[in-house]
Amino acid sequence: MGNGRFNGCVRVFKPQAARPLITFMTGNLKSAGATSPAEGQNKSMLEGIQYLRAAGCLIVVLFHSRHYFSEAKWVAIDTGGISTLSFFVVSAFVLMYTTEHITRAGDWRAVGDFIGKRLTRIVPLYWLAVLIASSGYWIGWLSTSGSLKELYWNWNPMLSSFIKDLFFIPHPHAVGIPEQIGPLVIPAWTLNYEMLYYAIFALALFSGRLRVPLALALLGIACMASLLADRSVFLARAYNWKAFLEFGLGIGLYLLWNRFGLRQRTVSRGFSFIIAGALATSLGTWAHSRFGVATGAALLIWGCALLPGSRHWSLRFARKIGDASYSIYLFHTVVAFKLAFWCLDSFGNVRFRVDAGELGKGVILLAMGFVLVVSVTTGLAIYQWVEKPMVGWLLRKLPSSASSSQAIQSGIGCRSPSASQPRITR
């Protein structure tokens, strides 16, 4: 009789009962019984993520351009930080997706390949932007021309700041906000977070199938360290704990999308989530709720991931902008803004860094539109003629990356080694 009770307990608590939770946390779709990403989608691509990246980088350009009109705050662009938050969430989502084939613990070659591709994709173009930015700041600092000094904000680029920027070591703003990371390439402060996340994720990949819980645990440790650290130390102020939560949100979103999101990818379903995400983001921004903005970002990303590919010219152009989003993001303040405001000053008599009240709202909106067009055009040109061939050549030089050149169509992502896996790029 005792044996019967014992056997009943074994049947109730047998290890197989925990398998659905384990497979959900590790992202192992096949053993969980969910639809595999490769089934019926061998040539598909999560193009919706590229549309989201396109929208995000355009918002960033507009947000930064308004600073040149002495804070035209009536232009309410990205006041909730949705674009930056989306970048962090998308980054974690994409890295989870592109490394789902790494399931063996201690796979040094796969992890080394991951690190090599990440650094190849990010660092060379960023170093080029840093060199251009530092050269420009020195020209502005040494120049006797008042307009050049004003254009470069009269910053004094120290050699220590230049070296720190090259190796992603955070340092305060040369002018302005001492609590925030302030590289010479202004938007590149997010790369300091990205590089730290890559290090955390690379460590997690060594565990194979346990990469998800380990990555979440390491992000939790980083979050707690940021919260408990001495606020008088710059690094404690620079690395905001909220960003680590946003990376964790991207991992959680991937787990949900991986388990439920691939069954039907339709325009109606995708736009339903996009509309819900836009509403949540607007409400979160209005209520100054970071949680509301984060919820909206998650819904937007989910909706974009559900959108099927399209051959419509407008979406193809959006995809192109998404492909070039890294170039647009890096070079819009370094190159494009300087060119655009020089043109506005020389031919349109529109001065930068002026009181917004001195210009009509219509003039400011037209000027910001012109800056946006110049930034996108410059970014597309840099992507097509610099980033794409340079990264493709470097990837071909990496070991075991003979097919890696197919992975550089945009962003930070790369193609999974499996020929049957769909592609997603950053």
C-alpha positions as CSV (number, residue, x, y, z in Angstrom):
1,M,0.0,0.0,0.0
2,G,2.9,2.4,0.8
3,N,4.5,1.5,-2.5
4,G,1.3,2.5,-4.3
5,R,1.2,5.9,-2.7
6,F,4.9,6.4,-3.5
7,N,4.4,5.4,-7.1
8,G,1.5,7.9,-7.3
9,C,3.8,10.6,-6.1
10,V,6.4,9.7,-8.7
11,R,3.8,9.9,-11.4
12,V,2.7,13.4,-10.2
13,F,6.2,14.8,-9.6
14,K,8.2,13.1,-12.4
15,P,10.8,15.4,-13.9
16,Q,9.1,15.4,-17.3
17,A,6.3,17.5,-15.8
18,A,8.7,20.5,-15.6
19,R,9.8,20.1,-19.2
20,P,7.4,22.7,-20.7
21,L,8.7,25.4,-18.3
22,I,12.3,24.4,-19.0
23,T,11.8,24.5,-22.7
24,F,10.0,27.8,-22.5
25,M,12.8,29.3,-20.5
26,T,15.6,27.9,-22.7
27,G,13.8,28.7,-26.0
28,N,13.8,25.1,-27.2
29,L,10.7,25.2,-29.4
30,K,10.7,21.7,-30.8
31,S,10.7,19.9,-27.5
32,A,8.0,22.3,-26.3
33,G,5.8,21.4,-29.2
34,A,5.6,24.9,-30.7
35,T,6.0,25.8,-34.3
36,S,9.7,25.9,-35.3
37,P,10.8,29.2,-36.9
38,A,12.1,27.4,-39.9
39,E,8.8,25.7,-40.8
40,G,7.2,27.3,-43.8
41,Q,9.4,30.4,-43.4
42,N,12.7,29.4,-44.9
43,K,13.1,32.6,-46.9
44,S,11.1,34.9,-44.7
45,M,12.6,37.7,-42.7
46,L,11.4,39.7,-39.8
47,E,11.2,42.8,-41.9
48,G,8.9,44.5,-39.5
49,I,11.9,44.8,-37.1
50,Q,13.6,46.8,-39.8
51,Y,10.6,49.1,-40.1
52,L,10.7,49.7,-36.4
53,R,14.4,50.5,-36.6
54,A,13.8,52.9,-39.4
55,A,11.1,54.7,-37.4
56,G,13.4,54.7,-34.3
57,C,16.4,56.3,-36.0
58,L,14.2,58.9,-37.7
59,I,12.8,59.9,-34.3
60,V,16.3,60.1,-32.8
61,V,17.4,62.4,-35.7
62,L,14.4,64.7,-35.2
63,F,14.9,64.7,-31.4
64,H,18.5,65.8,-31.7
65,S,17.8,68.3,-34.4
66,R,15.5,70.3,-32.2
67,H,18.4,71.0,-29.8
68,Y,19.9,73.2,-32.5
69,F,17.0,75.6,-32.1
70,S,17.5,76.2,-28.4
71,E,15.1,73.5,-27.3
72,A,12.1,73.9,-29.4
73,K,10.1,72.0,-26.8
74,W,6.8,72.5,-28.5
75,V,8.1,69.9,-31.0
76,A,7.1,67.0,-28.7
77,I,9.4,64.2,-30.1
78,D,10.3,61.1,-28.2
79,T,9.7,62.8,-24.8
80,G,9.2,59.3,-23.3
81,G,12.5,57.9,-24.7
82,I,10.6,55.3,-26.7
83,S,13.3,55.1,-29.5
84,T,16.2,54.4,-27.1
85,L,14.1,52.0,-25.1
86,S,13.1,50.2,-28.3
87,F,16.7,49.9,-29.4
88,F,17.7,48.1,-26.1
89,V,14.7,45.8,-26.2
90,V,15.2,45.0,-29.9
91,S,18.9,44.4,-29.4
92,A,18.2,41.7,-26.8
93,F,15.4,40.3,-28.9
94,V,17.6,40.0,-32.0
95,L,20.5,38.5,-30.2
96,M,18.3,35.8,-28.7
97,Y,16.9,35.0,-32.1
98,T,20.2,34.9,-33.9
99,T,21.9,32.7,-31.4
100,E,19.2,30.2,-30.8
101,H,21.2,27.6,-32.6
102,I,23.9,27.6,-29.8
103,T,22.7,24.9,-27.5
104,R,25.9,23.1,-26.5
105,A,27.5,24.2,-23.2
106,G,31.1,25.3,-23.5
107,D,31.0,25.8,-27.3
108,W,34.0,28.2,-27.4
109,R,34.0,28.3,-31.2
110,A,30.3,29.4,-31.5
111,V,30.7,32.0,-28.7
112,G,34.0,33.3,-30.3
113,D,32.2,33.5,-33.6
114,F,29.4,35.5,-31.9
115,I,31.9,37.9,-30.3
116,G,33.9,38.3,-33.5
117,K,30.8,39.2,-35.6
118,R,29.5,41.6,-33.0
119,L,32.8,43.5,-32.8
120,T,33.3,43.4,-36.5
121,R,29.8,44.8,-37.1
122,I,30.0,47.5,-34.5
123,V,33.5,48.7,-33.9
124,P,35.1,49.7,-37.2
125,L,32.3,52.0,-38.3
126,Y,32.1,53.5,-34.8
127,W,35.9,54.1,-34.8
128,L,35.5,55.9,-38.1
129,A,32.8,58.1,-36.6
130,V,34.9,58.9,-33.6
131,L,37.9,59.9,-35.8
132,I,35.7,62.2,-37.9
133,A,34.1,63.7,-34.8
134,S,37.4,64.3,-33.0
135,S,38.8,65.9,-36.1
136,G,35.8,68.1,-36.5
137,Y,35.9,69.2,-32.8
138,W,39.6,70.0,-33.1
139,I,38.9,72.1,-36.2
140,G,36.1,74.0,-34.4
141,W,38.2,74.4,-31.3
142,L,41.3,75.7,-33.1
143,S,39.4,77.8,-35.7
144,T,39.1,81.6,-35.4
145,S,35.7,81.4,-37.2
146,G,32.9,82.0,-34.8
147,S,30.5,80.0,-36.9
148,L,32.7,76.9,-36.8
149,K,33.1,77.2,-33.1
150,E,29.3,77.5,-32.7
151,L,28.7,74.6,-35.0
152,Y,30.9,72.3,-32.9
153,W,29.6,73.7,-29.7
154,N,33.1,74.9,-28.7
155,W,33.9,71.5,-27.1
156,N,37.5,70.8,-26.1
157,P,38.2,67.2,-27.0
158,M,40.8,65.8,-24.6
159,L,43.0,63.0,-25.6
160,S,41.8,60.9,-22.6
161,S,38.2,61.2,-23.8
162,F,39.2,60.2,-27.3
163,I,40.9,57.0,-26.0
164,K,38.0,56.2,-23.7
165,D,35.6,56.6,-26.6
166,L,37.6,54.1,-28.8
167,F,37.4,51.4,-26.1
168,F,33.8,52.1,-24.9
169,I,34.9,53.4,-21.5
170,P,32.2,55.8,-20.2
171,H,33.1,59.3,-19.3
172,P,31.0,62.4,-18.5
173,H,30.0,65.1,-21.0
174,A,32.7,67.6,-21.8
175,V,30.0,70.2,-21.3
176,G,26.4,70.0,-20.1
177,I,25.3,67.0,-18.1
178,P,27.9,65.4,-15.8
179,E,25.6,62.6,-14.7
180,Q,25.4,61.1,-18.2
181,I,27.7,59.3,-20.6
182,G,29.1,61.9,-23.1
183,P,31.1,60.5,-26.0
184,L,32.2,62.7,-28.9
185,V,29.8,60.8,-31.1
186,I,26.8,61.9,-29.1
187,P,24.3,59.1,-29.9
188,A,27.0,56.4,-29.2
189,W,26.4,56.5,-25.4
190,T,24.0,53.6,-26.0
191,L,26.9,51.5,-27.3
192,N,28.4,51.5,-23.8
193,Y,25.3,49.7,-22.7
194,E,25.4,47.5,-25.8
195,M,29.0,46.4,-25.2
196,L,28.3,45.5,-21.6
197,Y,25.2,43.5,-22.6
198,Y,27.3,41.7,-25.3
199,A,29.8,40.7,-22.6
200,I,26.9,39.5,-20.3
201,F,25.3,37.6,-23.2
202,A,28.6,36.0,-24.3
203,L,29.1,34.6,-20.8
204,A,25.5,33.3,-20.8
205,L,26.1,31.6,-24.2
206,F,28.7,29.4,-22.6
207,S,26.0,27.6,-20.7
208,G,24.2,26.5,-23.9
209,R,20.6,25.8,-23.2
210,L,20.7,27.6,-19.9
211,R,21.6,30.9,-21.6
212,V,18.3,32.5,-20.9
213,P,18.2,32.1,-17.1
214,L,21.9,32.9,-16.8
215,A,21.5,36.0,-18.9
216,L,18.6,37.2,-16.8
217,A,20.5,36.4,-13.6
218,L,23.5,38.4,-14.8
219,L,21.3,41.3,-15.8
220,G,19.6,41.2,-12.4
221,I,23.1,41.4,-10.7
222,A,24.0,44.4,-12.9
223,C,20.7,46.0,-12.1
224,M,21.2,45.5,-8.3
225,A,24.8,46.8,-8.6
226,S,23.6,49.9,-10.3
227,L,21.0,50.5,-7.6
228,L,23.2,49.8,-4.6
229,A,26.5,51.4,-5.9
230,D,27.8,54.7,-4.5
231,R,26.2,57.5,-6.5
232,S,29.3,59.6,-6.1
233,V,31.0,57.2,-8.5
234,F,30.4,58.2,-12.1
235,L,30.0,54.6,-13.4
236,A,27.2,54.1,-10.9
237,R,25.4,57.2,-12.2
238,A,26.2,56.4,-15.9
239,Y,24.8,52.8,-16.0
240,N,21.2,53.2,-15.3
241,W,19.5,50.1,-13.8
242,K,16.5,50.7,-16.1
243,A,18.5,49.9,-19.2
244,F,19.3,46.5,-17.8
245,L,15.6,45.9,-17.2
246,E,15.0,46.8,-20.8
247,F,17.5,44.2,-22.1
248,G,15.7,41.7,-19.8
249,L,12.4,42.8,-21.3
250,G,13.8,42.0,-24.8
251,I,14.7,38.5,-23.6
252,G,11.3,37.9,-22.1
253,L,9.6,39.2,-25.3
254,Y,11.7,36.8,-27.4
255,L,10.5,33.9,-25.2
256,L,6.9,34.8,-25.6
257,W,7.2,35.5,-29.3
258,N,9.2,32.3,-29.8
259,R,6.5,30.3,-28.1
260,F,3.4,31.9,-29.5
261,G,4.3,34.5,-32.1
262,L,5.1,32.4,-35.2
263,R,1.9,30.6,-35.7
264,Q,0.3,33.3,-37.9
265,R,2.0,36.4,-39.2
266,T,-0.6,38.6,-40.8
267,V,-0.9,42.4,-41.5
268,S,-4.1,42.7,-39.4
269,R,-2.6,40.9,-36.4
270,G,0.7,42.9,-36.6
271,F,-1.1,46.2,-36.9
272,S,-3.4,45.4,-34.0
273,F,-0.3,45.1,-31.7
274,I,1.3,48.1,-33.2
275,I,-1.8,50.3,-32.6
276,A,-2.0,48.9,-29.0
277,G,1.7,49.7,-28.5
278,A,1.3,53.2,-29.9
279,L,-1.6,53.9,-27.5
280,A,0.3,52.4,-24.5
281,T,3.4,54.5,-25.4
282,S,1.3,57.7,-25.7
283,L,-0.4,57.1,-22.4
284,G,2.9,56.2,-20.7
285,T,4.5,59.3,-22.0
286,W,1.6,61.5,-20.9
287,A,1.6,59.9,-17.5
288,H,5.4,60.0,-17.2
289,S,5.3,56.2,-16.6
290,R,8.4,54.3,-17.7
291,F,6.4,51.1,-17.3
292,G,3.8,52.3,-19.7
293,V,6.4,53.3,-22.2
294,A,8.2,49.9,-21.9
295,T,4.9,48.1,-22.3
296,G,4.2,50.1,-25.4
297,A,7.6,49.4,-26.8
298,A,7.1,45.6,-26.2
299,L,3.8,45.7,-28.0
300,L,5.3,47.6,-30.9
301,I,8.1,45.2,-31.3
302,W,5.7,42.2,-31.1
303,G,3.5,43.8,-33.7
304,C,6.4,44.5,-36.1
305,A,7.7,41.0,-35.7
306,L,4.3,39.7,-36.8
307,L,4.2,41.7,-40.0
308,P,4.9,39.6,-43.1
309,G,7.3,40.8,-45.8
310,S,6.0,43.2,-48.5
311,R,7.1,44.3,-51.9
312,H,5.3,47.7,-51.7
313,W,7.8,50.5,-52.6
314,S,7.2,52.4,-49.4
315,L,7.9,49.4,-47.2
316,R,11.0,48.6,-49.3
317,F,12.2,52.1,-48.7
318,A,11.5,51.7,-45.0
319,R,13.5,48.5,-45.0
320,K,16.4,50.3,-46.7
321,I,16.3,52.9,-43.9
322,G,16.2,50.1,-41.3
323,D,19.2,48.5,-43.0
324,A,21.1,51.8,-42.8
325,S,19.9,52.7,-39.3
326,Y,23.3,52.2,-37.7
327,S,25.0,54.5,-40.2
328,I,22.2,57.1,-39.8
329,Y,22.4,56.8,-36.0
330,L,26.2,57.2,-35.8
331,F,26.8,59.9,-38.4
332,H,23.7,62.2,-38.2
333,T,25.3,64.5,-35.6
334,V,28.9,63.9,-36.8
335,V,28.4,64.6,-40.5
336,A,24.8,65.2,-41.6
337,F,24.0,67.9,-39.1
338,K,27.1,69.9,-39.9
339,L,26.3,69.7,-43.7
340,A,22.6,70.5,-43.2
341,F,23.1,73.5,-40.9
342,W,25.9,74.8,-43.1
343,C,23.4,74.8,-46.0
344,L,20.7,76.4,-43.9
345,D,23.0,79.1,-42.7
346,S,24.5,79.8,-46.1
347,F,21.5,79.6,-48.4
348,G,18.4,79.8,-46.2
349,N,19.6,82.4,-43.6
350,V,18.5,80.0,-40.8
351,R,20.9,80.1,-38.0
352,F,21.5,77.2,-35.7
353,R,21.5,77.4,-31.9
354,V,19.2,80.4,-31.9
355,D,16.2,81.2,-29.8
356,A,13.3,79.2,-31.2
357,G,11.1,82.3,-30.6
358,E,13.1,84.2,-33.2
359,L,11.9,81.9,-36.0
360,G,8.4,81.0,-36.9
361,K,7.2,77.4,-36.2
362,G,6.8,76.8,-39.9
363,V,10.4,77.7,-40.6
364,I,11.6,75.5,-37.8
365,L,9.6,72.5,-39.0
366,L,10.9,73.0,-42.6
367,A,14.4,73.3,-41.3
368,M,14.0,70.1,-39.2
369,G,12.6,68.3,-42.2
370,F,15.6,69.4,-44.3
371,V,17.9,68.1,-41.6
372,L,16.1,64.8,-41.6
373,V,16.4,64.4,-45.3
374,V,20.1,65.2,-45.3
375,S,20.7,62.8,-42.4
376,V,18.9,59.9,-44.1
377,T,20.6,60.5,-47.4
378,T,24.0,60.7,-45.8
379,G,23.3,57.6,-43.8
380,L,22.2,55.6,-46.8
381,A,25.3,56.7,-48.7
382,I,27.6,55.7,-45.9
383,Y,25.8,52.4,-45.5
384,Q,26.0,51.5,-49.2
385,W,29.6,52.7,-49.9
386,V,31.3,52.4,-46.6
387,E,29.6,50.2,-44.0
388,K,28.3,47.4,-46.2
389,P,31.6,46.7,-48.2
390,M,33.8,47.3,-45.2
391,V,31.9,45.0,-42.8
392,G,31.5,42.4,-45.6
393,W,35.2,42.3,-46.3
394,L,36.0,42.0,-42.5
395,L,33.5,39.2,-42.0
396,R,35.0,37.2,-44.8
397,K,38.3,37.4,-43.0
398,L,36.9,35.9,-39.8
399,P,37.3,32.1,-39.3
400,S,34.2,30.0,-40.1
401,S,32.3,33.0,-41.6
402,A,32.4,32.2,-45.2
403,S,28.7,32.9,-45.5
404,S,28.7,35.8,-43.0
405,S,28.6,38.5,-45.6
406,Q,24.9,37.6,-46.1
407,A,24.4,38.8,-42.5
408,I,25.3,42.5,-43.0
409,Q,22.3,43.7,-44.7
410,S,21.7,45.8,-41.6
411,G,22.1,46.3,-37.9
412,I,23.9,44.1,-35.3
413,G,22.2,40.8,-36.1
414,C,23.7,38.0,-38.2
415,R,22.5,35.0,-40.1
416,S,22.1,31.8,-38.2
417,P,24.4,29.1,-39.5
418,S,21.5,26.8,-40.3
419,A,20.6,27.1,-43.9
420,S,16.9,26.6,-43.0
421,Q,16.8,29.4,-40.5
422,P,15.2,32.7,-41.4
423,R,17.3,35.7,-41.4
424,I,17.1,38.7,-39.1
425,T,19.5,41.5,-39.1
426,R,19.9,44.5,-36.9
